[in-house]
């Protein structure tokens, strides 16, 4: 099982990757991210969860973050399923 600090480094790394994916002004980027996540894009759901988890370009909201992580996990990605489960242990 990942240690809490290892998990935070992993999330920060994923956040940096997701930030490179979306371009344009912040409001436009977030709107595109929300739209893609609502349409079922697993990567967008994950990125939106990261943004809420750390409060990047959105208010920090752990419950909203877990909601989007769970939507991504429900699509069958084992790593995301593990991450959602680990959120309840920390």
PyMOL Python script that loads the backbone (N, CA, C, O; Angstrom):
from pymol import cmd

cmd.read_pdbstr("""\
ATOM      1  N   UNK A   1       0.838  -1.176   0.000  1.00  0.00           N
ATOM      2  CA  UNK A   1       0.000   0.000   0.000  1.00  0.00           C
ATOM      3  C   UNK A   1       0.889   1.248   0.000  1.00  0.00           C
ATOM      4  O   UNK A   1       1.947   1.262   0.630  1.00  0.00           O
ATOM      5  N   UNK A   2       0.463   2.274  -0.696  1.00  0.00           N
ATOM      6  CA  UNK A   2       1.232   3.511  -0.759  1.00  0.00           C
ATOM      7  C   UNK A   2       1.132   4.269   0.558  1.00  0.00           C
ATOM      8  O   UNK A   2       0.075   4.305   1.188  1.00  0.00           O
ATOM      9  N   UNK A   3       2.232   4.868   0.962  1.00  0.00           N
ATOM     10  CA  UNK A   3       2.212   5.738   2.126  1.00  0.00           C
ATOM     11  C   UNK A   3       1.538   7.041   1.744  1.00  0.00           C
ATOM     12  O   UNK A   3       1.487   7.402   0.568  1.00  0.00           O
ATOM     13  N   UNK A   4       1.024   7.743   2.735  1.00  0.00           N
ATOM     14  CA  UNK A   4       0.308   8.998   2.492  1.00  0.00           C
ATOM     15  C   UNK A   4       1.176   9.999   1.721  1.00  0.00           C
ATOM     16  O   UNK A   4       0.695  10.618   0.772  1.00  0.00           O
ATOM     17  N   UNK A   5       2.439  10.168   2.109  1.00  0.00           N
ATOM     18  CA  UNK A   5       3.314  11.131   1.427  1.00  0.00           C
ATOM     19  C   UNK A   5       3.579  10.698  -0.014  1.00  0.00           C
ATOM     20  O   UNK A   5       3.659  11.542  -0.907  1.00  0.00           O
ATOM     21  N   UNK A   6       3.716   9.391  -0.249  1.00  0.00           N
ATOM     22  CA  UNK A   6       3.929   8.888  -1.605  1.00  0.00           C
ATOM     23  C   UNK A   6       2.706   9.177  -2.461  1.00  0.00           C
ATOM     24  O   UNK A   6       2.828   9.557  -3.626  1.00  0.00           O
ATOM     25  N   UNK A   7       1.539   8.995  -1.882  1.00  0.00           N
ATOM     26  CA  UNK A   7       0.295   9.267  -2.591  1.00  0.00           C
ATOM     27  C   UNK A   7       0.199  10.741  -2.964  1.00  0.00           C
ATOM     28  O   UNK A   7      -0.235  11.070  -4.068  1.00  0.00           O
ATOM     29  N   UNK A   8       0.595  11.629  -2.062  1.00  0.00           N
ATOM     30  CA  UNK A   8       0.565  13.065  -2.357  1.00  0.00           C
ATOM     31  C   UNK A   8       1.522  13.426  -3.491  1.00  0.00           C
ATOM     32  O   UNK A   8       1.180  14.232  -4.357  1.00  0.00           O
ATOM     33  N   UNK A   9       2.722  12.834  -3.493  1.00  0.00           N
ATOM     34  CA  UNK A   9       3.660  13.090  -4.595  1.00  0.00           C
ATOM     35  C   UNK A   9       3.096  12.585  -5.910  1.00  0.00           C
ATOM     36  O   UNK A   9       3.227  13.240  -6.944  1.00  0.00           O
ATOM     37  N   UNK A  10       2.468  11.420  -5.866  1.00  0.00           N
ATOM     38  CA  UNK A  10       1.864  10.846  -7.065  1.00  0.00           C
ATOM     39  C   UNK A  10       0.756  11.749  -7.587  1.00  0.00           C
ATOM     40  O   UNK A  10       0.668  11.984  -8.793  1.00  0.00           O
ATOM     41  N   UNK A  11      -0.093  12.261  -6.694  1.00  0.00           N
ATOM     42  CA  UNK A  11      -1.168  13.162  -7.105  1.00  0.00           C
ATOM     43  C   UNK A  11      -0.621  14.464  -7.680  1.00  0.00           C
ATOM     44  O   UNK A  11      -1.145  14.983  -8.665  1.00  0.00           O
ATOM     45  N   UNK A  12       0.421  14.982  -7.069  1.00  0.00           N
ATOM     46  CA  UNK A  12       1.030  16.213  -7.572  1.00  0.00           C
ATOM     47  C   UNK A  12       1.599  15.998  -8.975  1.00  0.00           C
ATOM     48  O   UNK A  12       1.484  16.870  -9.837  1.00  0.00           O
ATOM     49  N   UNK A  13       2.208  14.840  -9.199  1.00  0.00           N
ATOM     50  CA  UNK A  13       2.731  14.514 -10.520  1.00  0.00           C
ATOM     51  C   UNK A  13       1.599  14.444 -11.537  1.00  0.00           C
ATOM     52  O   UNK A  13       1.709  14.995 -12.633  1.00  0.00           O
ATOM     53  N   UNK A  14       0.508  13.765 -11.173  1.00  0.00           N
ATOM     54  CA  UNK A  14      -0.634  13.674 -12.081  1.00  0.00           C
ATOM     55  C   UNK A  14      -1.234  15.044 -12.356  1.00  0.00           C
ATOM     56  O   UNK A  14      -1.662  15.330 -13.474  1.00  0.00           O
ATOM     57  N   UNK A  15      -1.264  15.883 -11.336  1.00  0.00           N
ATOM     58  CA  UNK A  15      -1.781  17.233 -11.522  1.00  0.00           C
ATOM     59  C   UNK A  15      -0.937  17.992 -12.530  1.00  0.00           C
ATOM     60  O   UNK A  15      -1.477  18.672 -13.402  1.00  0.00           O
ATOM     61  N   UNK A  16       0.369  17.886 -12.422  1.00  0.00           N
ATOM     62  CA  UNK A  16       1.232  18.602 -13.352  1.00  0.00           C
ATOM     63  C   UNK A  16       1.007  18.116 -14.779  1.00  0.00           C
ATOM     64  O   UNK A  16       1.035  18.913 -15.716  1.00  0.00           O
ATOM     65  N   UNK A  17       0.786  16.825 -14.950  1.00  0.00           N
ATOM     66  CA  UNK A  17       0.499  16.302 -16.289  1.00  0.00           C
ATOM     67  C   UNK A  17      -0.836  16.805 -16.807  1.00  0.00           C
ATOM     68  O   UNK A  17      -0.960  17.167 -17.977  1.00  0.00           O
ATOM     69  N   UNK A  18      -1.829  16.827 -15.938  1.00  0.00           N
ATOM     70  CA  UNK A  18      -3.148  17.267 -16.375  1.00  0.00           C
ATOM     71  C   UNK A  18      -3.148  18.751 -16.726  1.00  0.00           C
ATOM     72  O   UNK A  18      -3.887  19.177 -17.613  1.00  0.00           O
ATOM     73  N   UNK A  19      -2.331  19.536 -16.044  1.00  0.00           N
ATOM     74  CA  UNK A  19      -2.271  20.966 -16.335  1.00  0.00           C
ATOM     75  C   UNK A  19      -1.662  21.219 -17.716  1.00  0.00           C
ATOM     76  O   UNK A  19      -1.995  22.210 -18.366  1.00  0.00           O
ATOM     77  N   UNK A  20      -0.781  20.339 -18.162  1.00  0.00           N
ATOM     78  CA  UNK A  20      -0.197  20.484 -19.486  1.00  0.00           C
ATOM     79  C   UNK A  20      -1.184  20.144 -20.591  1.00  0.00           C
ATOM     80  O   UNK A  20      -1.034  20.594 -21.727  1.00  0.00           O
ATOM     81  N   UNK A  21      -2.185  19.356 -20.257  1.00  0.00           N
ATOM     82  CA  UNK A  21      -3.144  18.871 -21.246  1.00  0.00           C
ATOM     83  C   UNK A  21      -4.119  19.951 -21.681  1.00  0.00           C
ATOM     84  O   UNK A  21      -4.518  19.988 -22.845  1.00  0.00           O
ATOM     85  N   UNK A  22      -4.505  20.818 -20.779  1.00  0.00           N
ATOM     86  CA  UNK A  22      -5.539  21.803 -21.054  1.00  0.00           C
ATOM     87  C   UNK A  22      -4.903  23.174 -21.279  1.00  0.00           C
ATOM     88  O   UNK A  22      -4.051  23.605 -20.502  1.00  0.00           O
ATOM     89  N   UNK A  23      -5.321  23.853 -22.344  1.00  0.00           N
ATOM     90  CA  UNK A  23      -4.752  25.164 -22.665  1.00  0.00           C
ATOM     91  C   UNK A  23      -5.841  26.228 -22.618  1.00  0.00           C
ATOM     92  O   UNK A  23      -7.019  25.920 -22.434  1.00  0.00           O
ATOM     93  N   UNK A  24      -5.438  27.476 -22.787  1.00  0.00           N
ATOM     94  CA  UNK A  24      -6.376  28.574 -22.767  1.00  0.00           C
ATOM     95  C   UNK A  24      -6.450  29.201 -21.390  1.00  0.00           C
ATOM     96  O   UNK A  24      -5.730  28.809 -20.472  1.00  0.00           O
ATOM     97  N   UNK A  25      -7.339  30.188 -21.259  1.00  0.00           N
ATOM     98  CA  UNK A  25      -7.471  30.847 -19.966  1.00  0.00           C
ATOM     99  C   UNK A  25      -8.072  29.869 -18.959  1.00  0.00           C
ATOM    100  O   UNK A  25      -8.711  28.889 -19.342  1.00  0.00           O
ATOM    101  N   UNK A  26      -7.866  30.137 -17.698  1.00  0.00           N
ATOM    102  CA  UNK A  26      -8.256  29.202 -16.642  1.00  0.00           C
ATOM    103  C   UNK A  26      -9.751  28.900 -16.658  1.00  0.00           C
ATOM    104  O   UNK A  26     -10.145  27.739 -16.552  1.00  0.00           O
ATOM    105  N   UNK A  27     -10.586  29.925 -16.788  1.00  0.00           N
ATOM    106  CA  UNK A  27     -12.028  29.699 -16.773  1.00  0.00           C
ATOM    107  C   UNK A  27     -12.449  28.826 -17.943  1.00  0.00           C
ATOM    108  O   UNK A  27     -13.259  27.913 -17.784  1.00  0.00           O
ATOM    109  N   UNK A  28     -11.907  29.105 -19.105  1.00  0.00           N
ATOM    110  CA  UNK A  28     -12.228  28.314 -20.287  1.00  0.00           C
ATOM    111  C   UNK A  28     -11.735  26.879 -20.124  1.00  0.00           C
ATOM    112  O   UNK A  28     -12.427  25.937 -20.512  1.00  0.00           O
ATOM    113  N   UNK A  29     -10.548  26.709 -19.555  1.00  0.00           N
ATOM    114  CA  UNK A  29      -9.984  25.383 -19.351  1.00  0.00           C
ATOM    115  C   UNK A  29     -10.846  24.574 -18.404  1.00  0.00           C
ATOM    116  O   UNK A  29     -11.104  23.396 -18.653  1.00  0.00           O
ATOM    117  N   UNK A  30     -11.294  25.185 -17.326  1.00  0.00           N
ATOM    118  CA  UNK A  30     -12.125  24.500 -16.348  1.00  0.00           C
ATOM    119  C   UNK A  30     -13.477  24.147 -16.958  1.00  0.00           C
ATOM    120  O   UNK A  30     -13.996  23.059 -16.710  1.00  0.00           O
ATOM    121  N   UNK A  31     -14.054  25.043 -17.747  1.00  0.00           N
ATOM    122  CA  UNK A  31     -15.336  24.742 -18.399  1.00  0.00           C
ATOM    123  C   UNK A  31     -15.194  23.548 -19.343  1.00  0.00           C
ATOM    124  O   UNK A  31     -16.057  22.670 -19.375  1.00  0.00           O
ATOM    125  N   UNK A  32     -14.101  23.519 -20.111  1.00  0.00           N
ATOM    126  CA  UNK A  32     -13.854  22.390 -21.012  1.00  0.00           C
ATOM    127  C   UNK A  32     -13.670  21.106 -20.222  1.00  0.00           C
ATOM    128  O   UNK A  32     -14.159  20.046 -20.613  1.00  0.00           O
ATOM    129  N   UNK A  33     -12.964  21.210 -19.115  1.00  0.00           N
ATOM    130  CA  UNK A  33     -12.720  20.046 -18.269  1.00  0.00           C
ATOM    131  C   UNK A  33     -14.031  19.508 -17.696  1.00  0.00           C
ATOM    132  O   UNK A  33     -14.268  18.300 -17.709  1.00  0.00           O
ATOM    133  N   UNK A  34     -14.880  20.403 -17.196  1.00  0.00           N
ATOM    134  CA  UNK A  34     -16.189  19.997 -16.677  1.00  0.00           C
ATOM    135  C   UNK A  34     -17.033  19.341 -17.766  1.00  0.00           C
ATOM    136  O   UNK A  34     -17.640  18.294 -17.543  1.00  0.00           O
ATOM    137  N   UNK A  35     -17.065  19.951 -18.925  1.00  0.00           N
ATOM    138  CA  UNK A  35     -17.875  19.422 -20.028  1.00  0.00           C
ATOM    139  C   UNK A  35     -17.413  18.017 -20.409  1.00  0.00           C
ATOM    140  O   UNK A  35     -18.231  17.110 -20.564  1.00  0.00           O
ATOM    141  N   UNK A  36     -16.109  17.844 -20.557  1.00  0.00           N
ATOM    142  CA  UNK A  36     -15.572  16.530 -20.927  1.00  0.00           C
ATOM    143  C   UNK A  36     -15.838  15.506 -19.821  1.00  0.00           C
ATOM    144  O   UNK A  36     -16.180  14.359 -20.106  1.00  0.00           O
ATOM    145  N   UNK A  37     -15.681  15.919 -18.565  1.00  0.00           N
ATOM    146  CA  UNK A  37     -15.916  15.005 -17.435  1.00  0.00           C
ATOM    147  C   UNK A  37     -17.380  14.582 -17.386  1.00  0.00           C
ATOM    148  O   UNK A  37     -17.683  13.409 -17.167  1.00  0.00           O
ATOM    149  N   UNK A  38     -18.278  15.527 -17.587  1.00  0.00           N
ATOM    150  CA  UNK A  38     -19.710  15.213 -17.576  1.00  0.00           C
ATOM    151  C   UNK A  38     -20.099  14.291 -18.724  1.00  0.00           C
ATOM    152  O   UNK A  38     -21.076  13.550 -18.619  1.00  0.00           O
ATOM    153  N   UNK A  39     -19.345  14.331 -19.816  1.00  0.00           N
ATOM    154  CA  UNK A  39     -19.616  13.458 -20.957  1.00  0.00           C
ATOM    155  C   UNK A  39     -18.956  12.086 -20.806  1.00  0.00           C
ATOM    156  O   UNK A  39     -19.039  11.253 -21.707  1.00  0.00           O
ATOM    157  N   UNK A  40     -18.300  11.853 -19.663  1.00  0.00           N
ATOM    158  CA  UNK A  40     -17.743  10.543 -19.379  1.00  0.00           C
ATOM    159  C   UNK A  40     -16.275  10.351 -19.698  1.00  0.00           C
ATOM    160  O   UNK A  40     -15.784   9.223 -19.659  1.00  0.00           O
ATOM    161  N   UNK A  41     -15.558  11.421 -20.013  1.00  0.00           N
ATOM    162  CA  UNK A  41     -14.127  11.305 -20.298  1.00  0.00           C
ATOM    163  C   UNK A  41     -13.382  11.002 -18.995  1.00  0.00           C
ATOM    164  O   UNK A  41     -13.309  11.843 -18.099  1.00  0.00           O
ATOM    165  N   UNK A  42     -12.834   9.793 -18.906  1.00  0.00           N
ATOM    166  CA  UNK A  42     -12.189   9.336 -17.679  1.00  0.00           C
ATOM    167  C   UNK A  42     -11.001  10.222 -17.299  1.00  0.00           C
ATOM    168  O   UNK A  42     -10.830  10.535 -16.121  1.00  0.00           O
ATOM    169  N   UNK A  43     -10.191  10.626 -18.252  1.00  0.00           N
ATOM    170  CA  UNK A  43      -9.040  11.490 -17.953  1.00  0.00           C
ATOM    171  C   UNK A  43      -9.496  12.853 -17.443  1.00  0.00           C
ATOM    172  O   UNK A  43      -8.887  13.413 -16.531  1.00  0.00           O
ATOM    173  N   UNK A  44     -10.563  13.384 -18.028  1.00  0.00           N
ATOM    174  CA  UNK A  44     -11.092  14.671 -17.576  1.00  0.00           C
ATOM    175  C   UNK A  44     -11.669  14.544 -16.167  1.00  0.00           C
ATOM    176  O   UNK A  44     -11.509  15.448 -15.346  1.00  0.00           O
ATOM    177  N   UNK A  45     -12.336  13.430 -15.886  1.00  0.00           N
ATOM    178  CA  UNK A  45     -12.873  13.204 -14.544  1.00  0.00           C
ATOM    179  C   UNK A  45     -11.741  13.167 -13.529  1.00  0.00           C
ATOM    180  O   UNK A  45     -11.833  13.760 -12.454  1.00  0.00           O
ATOM    181  N   UNK A  46     -10.675  12.462 -13.884  1.00  0.00           N
ATOM    182  CA  UNK A  46      -9.502  12.373 -12.998  1.00  0.00           C
ATOM    183  C   UNK A  46      -8.879  13.754 -12.787  1.00  0.00           C
ATOM    184  O   UNK A  46      -8.576  14.135 -11.656  1.00  0.00           O
ATOM    185  N   UNK A  47      -8.688  14.501 -13.876  1.00  0.00           N
ATOM    186  CA  UNK A  47      -8.078  15.835 -13.787  1.00  0.00           C
ATOM    187  C   UNK A  47      -8.943  16.792 -12.981  1.00  0.00           C
ATOM    188  O   UNK A  47      -8.426  17.598 -12.207  1.00  0.00           O
ATOM    189  N   UNK A  48     -10.247  16.708 -13.159  1.00  0.00           N
ATOM    190  CA  UNK A  48     -11.156  17.559 -12.393  1.00  0.00           C
ATOM    191  C   UNK A  48     -11.094  17.193 -10.912  1.00  0.00           C
ATOM    192  O   UNK A  48     -11.130  18.073 -10.051  1.00  0.00           O
ATOM    193  N   UNK A  49     -11.002  15.910 -10.619  1.00  0.00           N
ATOM    194  CA  UNK A  49     -10.843  15.476  -9.235  1.00  0.00           C
ATOM    195  C   UNK A  49      -9.578  16.037  -8.616  1.00  0.00           C
ATOM    196  O   UNK A  49      -9.585  16.498  -7.475  1.00  0.00           O
ATOM    197  N   UNK A  50      -8.494  15.996  -9.373  1.00  0.00           N
ATOM    198  CA  UNK A  50      -7.215  16.553  -8.896  1.00  0.00           C
ATOM    199  C   UNK A  50      -7.353  18.047  -8.626  1.00  0.00           C
ATOM    200  O   UNK A  50      -6.879  18.542  -7.603  1.00  0.00           O
ATOM    201  N   UNK A  51      -8.002  18.763  -9.543  1.00  0.00           N
ATOM    202  CA  UNK A  51      -8.168  20.211  -9.377  1.00  0.00           C
ATOM    203  C   UNK A  51      -8.954  20.525  -8.105  1.00  0.00           C
ATOM    204  O   UNK A  51      -8.591  21.437  -7.362  1.00  0.00           O
ATOM    205  N   UNK A  52     -10.026  19.779  -7.852  1.00  0.00           N
ATOM    206  CA  UNK A  52     -10.801  19.988  -6.627  1.00  0.00           C
ATOM    207  C   UNK A  52     -10.018  19.546  -5.388  1.00  0.00           C
ATOM    208  O   UNK A  52     -10.076  20.201  -4.348  1.00  0.00           O
ATOM    209  N   UNK A  53      -9.294  18.445  -5.502  1.00  0.00           N
ATOM    210  CA  UNK A  53      -8.563  17.905  -4.355  1.00  0.00           C
ATOM    211  C   UNK A  53      -7.544  18.912  -3.829  1.00  0.00           C
ATOM    212  O   UNK A  53      -7.422  19.106  -2.620  1.00  0.00           O
ATOM    213  N   UNK A  54      -6.819  19.548  -4.737  1.00  0.00           N
ATOM    214  CA  UNK A  54      -5.761  20.485  -4.342  1.00  0.00           C
ATOM    215  C   UNK A  54      -6.178  21.954  -4.405  1.00  0.00           C
ATOM    216  O   UNK A  54      -5.410  22.832  -4.012  1.00  0.00           O
ATOM    217  N   UNK A  55      -7.382  22.225  -4.893  1.00  0.00           N
ATOM    218  CA  UNK A  55      -7.830  23.613  -4.992  1.00  0.00           C
ATOM    219  C   UNK A  55      -7.125  24.388  -6.085  1.00  0.00           C
ATOM    220  O   UNK A  55      -6.899  25.590  -5.951  1.00  0.00           O
ATOM    221  N   UNK A  56      -6.777  23.707  -7.169  1.00  0.00           N
ATOM    222  CA  UNK A  56      -6.117  24.365  -8.301  1.00  0.00           C
ATOM    223  C   UNK A  56      -7.173  24.865  -9.279  1.00  0.00           C
ATOM    224  O   UNK A  56      -7.866  24.069  -9.913  1.00  0.00           O
ATOM    225  N   UNK A  57      -7.293  26.168  -9.398  1.00  0.00           N
ATOM    226  CA  UNK A  57      -8.235  26.836 -10.296  1.00  0.00           C
ATOM    227  C   UNK A  57      -9.692  26.642  -9.881  1.00  0.00           C
ATOM    228  O   UNK A  57     -10.596  27.145 -10.547  1.00  0.00           O
ATOM    229  N   UNK A  58      -9.924  25.928  -8.803  1.00  0.00           N
ATOM    230  CA  UNK A  58     -11.258  25.701  -8.246  1.00  0.00           C
ATOM    231  C   UNK A  58     -11.130  25.737  -6.733  1.00  0.00           C
ATOM    232  O   UNK A  58     -10.037  25.547  -6.200  1.00  0.00           O
ATOM    233  N   UNK A  59     -12.238  25.978  -6.032  1.00  0.00           N
ATOM    234  CA  UNK A  59     -12.152  25.912  -4.569  1.00  0.00           C
ATOM    235  C   UNK A  59     -11.812  24.489  -4.133  1.00  0.00           C
ATOM    236  O   UNK A  59     -12.321  23.526  -4.706  1.00  0.00           O
ATOM    237  N   UNK A  60     -10.961  24.353  -3.130  1.00  0.00           N
ATOM    238  CA  UNK A  60     -10.618  23.026  -2.619  1.00  0.00           C
ATOM    239  C   UNK A  60     -11.871  22.379  -2.044  1.00  0.00           C
ATOM    240  O   UNK A  60     -12.537  22.950  -1.181  1.00  0.00           O
ATOM    241  N   UNK A  61     -12.183  21.183  -2.531  1.00  0.00           N
ATOM    242  CA  UNK A  61     -13.394  20.489  -2.106  1.00  0.00           C
ATOM    243  C   UNK A  61     -13.141  18.987  -2.225  1.00  0.00           C
ATOM    244  O   UNK A  61     -13.280  18.404  -3.300  1.00  0.00           O
ATOM    245  N   UNK A  62     -12.766  18.370  -1.097  1.00  0.00           N
ATOM    246  CA  UNK A  62     -12.407  16.948  -1.101  1.00  0.00           C
ATOM    247  C   UNK A  62     -13.588  16.064  -1.505  1.00  0.00           C
ATOM    248  O   UNK A  62     -13.403  15.076  -2.215  1.00  0.00           O
ATOM    249  N   UNK A  63     -14.795  16.408  -1.061  1.00  0.00           N
ATOM    250  CA  UNK A  63     -15.963  15.601  -1.422  1.00  0.00           C
ATOM    251  C   UNK A  63     -16.214  15.639  -2.926  1.00  0.00           C
ATOM    252  O   UNK A  63     -16.502  14.610  -3.537  1.00  0.00           O
ATOM    253  N   UNK A  64     -16.106  16.812  -3.516  1.00  0.00           N
ATOM    254  CA  UNK A  64     -16.298  16.939  -4.967  1.00  0.00           C
ATOM    255  C   UNK A  64     -15.181  16.198  -5.701  1.00  0.00           C
ATOM    256  O   UNK A  64     -15.421  15.574  -6.735  1.00  0.00           O
ATOM    257  N   UNK A  65     -13.971  16.268  -5.170  1.00  0.00           N
ATOM    258  CA  UNK A  65     -12.848  15.558  -5.781  1.00  0.00           C
ATOM    259  C   UNK A  65     -13.104  14.057  -5.798  1.00  0.00           C
ATOM    260  O   UNK A  65     -12.916  13.397  -6.820  1.00  0.00           O
ATOM    261  N   UNK A  66     -13.534  13.524  -4.661  1.00  0.00           N
ATOM    262  CA  UNK A  66     -13.785  12.085  -4.583  1.00  0.00           C
ATOM    263  C   UNK A  66     -14.938  11.689  -5.502  1.00  0.00           C
ATOM    264  O   UNK A  66     -14.934  10.596  -6.068  1.00  0.00           O
ATOM    265  N   UNK A  67     -15.921  12.571  -5.651  1.00  0.00           N
ATOM    266  CA  UNK A  67     -17.021  12.296  -6.580  1.00  0.00           C
ATOM    267  C   UNK A  67     -16.478  12.052  -7.984  1.00  0.00           C
ATOM    268  O   UNK A  67     -16.883  11.102  -8.654  1.00  0.00           O
ATOM    269  N   UNK A  68     -15.557  12.916  -8.429  1.00  0.00           N
ATOM    270  CA  UNK A  68     -15.018  12.779  -9.786  1.00  0.00           C
ATOM    271  C   UNK A  68     -14.037  11.622  -9.879  1.00  0.00           C
ATOM    272  O   UNK A  68     -13.981  10.950 -10.909  1.00  0.00           O
ATOM    273  N   UNK A  69     -13.265  11.376  -8.833  1.00  0.00           N
ATOM    274  CA  UNK A  69     -12.381  10.197  -8.819  1.00  0.00           C
ATOM    275  C   UNK A  69     -13.217   8.921  -8.934  1.00  0.00           C
ATOM    276  O   UNK A  69     -12.865   7.995  -9.665  1.00  0.00           O
ATOM    277  N   UNK A  70     -14.330   8.894  -8.197  1.00  0.00           N
ATOM    278  CA  UNK A  70     -15.193   7.708  -8.217  1.00  0.00           C
ATOM    279  C   UNK A  70     -15.790   7.490  -9.608  1.00  0.00           C
ATOM    280  O   UNK A  70     -15.858   6.355 -10.078  1.00  0.00           O
ATOM    281  N   UNK A  71     -16.221   8.564 -10.266  1.00  0.00           N
ATOM    282  CA  UNK A  71     -16.765   8.424 -11.624  1.00  0.00           C
ATOM    283  C   UNK A  71     -15.721   7.823 -12.566  1.00  0.00           C
ATOM    284  O   UNK A  71     -16.041   6.980 -13.404  1.00  0.00           O
ATOM    285  N   UNK A  72     -14.475   8.262 -12.419  1.00  0.00           N
ATOM    286  CA  UNK A  72     -13.406   7.709 -13.254  1.00  0.00           C
ATOM    287  C   UNK A  72     -13.153   6.249 -12.897  1.00  0.00           C
ATOM    288  O   UNK A  72     -12.944   5.419 -13.781  1.00  0.00           O
ATOM    289  N   UNK A  73     -13.172   5.937 -11.609  1.00  0.00           N
ATOM    290  CA  UNK A  73     -12.920   4.567 -11.156  1.00  0.00           C
ATOM    291  C   UNK A  73     -14.021   3.615 -11.617  1.00  0.00           C
ATOM    292  O   UNK A  73     -13.754   2.451 -11.914  1.00  0.00           O
ATOM    293  N   UNK A  74     -15.246   4.105 -11.677  1.00  0.00           N
ATOM    294  CA  UNK A  74     -16.372   3.271 -12.089  1.00  0.00           C
ATOM    295  C   UNK A  74     -16.261   2.807 -13.543  1.00  0.00           C
ATOM    296  O   UNK A  74     -16.985   1.910 -13.975  1.00  0.00           O
ATOM    297  N   UNK A  75     -15.356   3.423 -14.284  1.00  0.00           N
ATOM    298  CA  UNK A  75     -15.152   3.013 -15.675  1.00  0.00           C
ATOM    299  C   UNK A  75     -14.167   1.851 -15.788  1.00  0.00           C
ATOM    300  O   UNK A  75     -13.835   1.419 -16.892  1.00  0.00           O
ATOM    301  N   UNK A  76     -13.698   1.346 -14.641  1.00  0.00           N
ATOM    302  CA  UNK A  76     -12.913   0.124 -14.641  1.00  0.00           C
ATOM    303  C   UNK A  76     -11.409   0.264 -14.515  1.00  0.00           C
ATOM    304  O   UNK A  76     -10.704  -0.743 -14.588  1.00  0.00           O
ATOM    305  N   UNK A  77     -10.888   1.461 -14.330  1.00  0.00           N
ATOM    306  CA  UNK A  77      -9.447   1.624 -14.187  1.00  0.00           C
ATOM    307  C   UNK A  77      -9.027   1.218 -12.775  1.00  0.00           C
ATOM    308  O   UNK A  77      -9.427   1.845 -11.794  1.00  0.00           O
ATOM    309  N   UNK A  78      -8.218   0.164 -12.685  1.00  0.00           N
ATOM    310  CA  UNK A  78      -7.830  -0.395 -11.389  1.00  0.00           C
ATOM    311  C   UNK A  78      -7.054   0.601 -10.535  1.00  0.00           C
ATOM    312  O   UNK A  78      -7.256   0.641  -9.322  1.00  0.00           O
ATOM    313  N   UNK A  79      -6.179   1.399 -11.123  1.00  0.00           N
ATOM    314  CA  UNK A  79      -5.412   2.379 -10.349  1.00  0.00           C
ATOM    315  C   UNK A  79      -6.338   3.417  -9.718  1.00  0.00           C
ATOM    316  O   UNK A  79      -6.143   3.815  -8.569  1.00  0.00           O
ATOM    317  N   UNK A  80      -7.333   3.845 -10.467  1.00  0.00           N
ATOM    318  CA  UNK A  80      -8.265   4.828  -9.925  1.00  0.00           C
ATOM    319  C   UNK A  80      -9.149   4.196  -8.852  1.00  0.00           C
ATOM    320  O   UNK A  80      -9.494   4.855  -7.871  1.00  0.00           O
ATOM    321  N   UNK A  81      -9.519   2.929  -9.028  1.00  0.00           N
ATOM    322  CA  UNK A  81     -10.291   2.236  -7.995  1.00  0.00           C
ATOM    323  C   UNK A  81      -9.494   2.156  -6.708  1.00  0.00           C
ATOM    324  O   UNK A  81     -10.029   2.385  -5.623  1.00  0.00           O
ATOM    325  N   UNK A  82      -8.214   1.830  -6.827  1.00  0.00           N
ATOM    326  CA  UNK A  82      -7.334   1.751  -5.650  1.00  0.00           C
ATOM    327  C   UNK A  82      -7.237   3.124  -4.979  1.00  0.00           C
ATOM    328  O   UNK A  82      -7.303   3.228  -3.754  1.00  0.00           O
ATOM    329  N   UNK A  83      -7.081   4.170  -5.786  1.00  0.00           N
ATOM    330  CA  UNK A  83      -6.948   5.506  -5.225  1.00  0.00           C
ATOM    331  C   UNK A  83      -8.203   5.907  -4.464  1.00  0.00           C
ATOM    332  O   UNK A  83      -8.111   6.431  -3.354  1.00  0.00           O
ATOM    333  N   UNK A  84      -9.372   5.669  -5.048  1.00  0.00           N
ATOM    334  CA  UNK A  84     -10.624   6.022  -4.371  1.00  0.00           C
ATOM    335  C   UNK A  84     -10.715   5.284  -3.042  1.00  0.00           C
ATOM    336  O   UNK A  84     -11.069   5.874  -2.021  1.00  0.00           O
ATOM    337  N   UNK A  85     -10.399   4.003  -3.057  1.00  0.00           N
ATOM    338  CA  UNK A  85     -10.431   3.229  -1.808  1.00  0.00           C
ATOM    339  C   UNK A  85      -9.449   3.791  -0.781  1.00  0.00           C
ATOM    340  O   UNK A  85      -9.770   3.856   0.406  1.00  0.00           O
ATOM    341  N   UNK A  86      -8.270   4.192  -1.219  1.00  0.00           N
ATOM    342  CA  UNK A  86      -7.258   4.703  -0.294  1.00  0.00           C
ATOM    343  C   UNK A  86      -7.668   6.058   0.305  1.00  0.00           C
ATOM    344  O   UNK A  86      -7.209   6.411   1.391  1.00  0.00           O
ATOM    345  N   UNK A  87      -8.516   6.809  -0.382  1.00  0.00           N
ATOM    346  CA  UNK A  87      -8.977   8.098   0.158  1.00  0.00           C
ATOM    347  C   UNK A  87      -9.724   7.909   1.480  1.00  0.00           C
ATOM    348  O   UNK A  87      -9.724   8.798   2.332  1.00  0.00           O
ATOM    349  N   UNK A  88     -10.346   6.769   1.640  1.00  0.00           N
ATOM    350  CA  UNK A  88     -11.110   6.526   2.860  1.00  0.00           C
ATOM    351  C   UNK A  88     -10.230   6.086   4.032  1.00  0.00           C
ATOM    352  O   UNK A  88     -10.694   6.034   5.171  1.00  0.00           O
ATOM    353  N   UNK A  89      -8.958   5.769   3.752  1.00  0.00           N
ATOM    354  CA  UNK A  89      -8.053   5.356   4.803  1.00  0.00           C
ATOM    355  C   UNK A  89      -7.195   6.489   5.330  1.00  0.00           C
ATOM    356  O   UNK A  89      -6.575   6.342   6.383  1.00  0.00           O
ATOM    357  N   UNK A  90      -7.136   7.628   4.626  1.00  0.00           N
ATOM    358  CA  UNK A  90      -6.244   8.714   5.033  1.00  0.00           C
ATOM    359  C   UNK A  90      -7.032   9.864   5.548  1.00  0.00           C
ATOM    360  O   UNK A  90      -6.458  10.879   5.941  1.00  0.00           O
TER     361      UNK A  90
END
""", "prot")
cmd.dss("prot")
cmd.show_as("cartoon", "prot")
cmd.util.cbc("prot")
cmd.orient("prot")
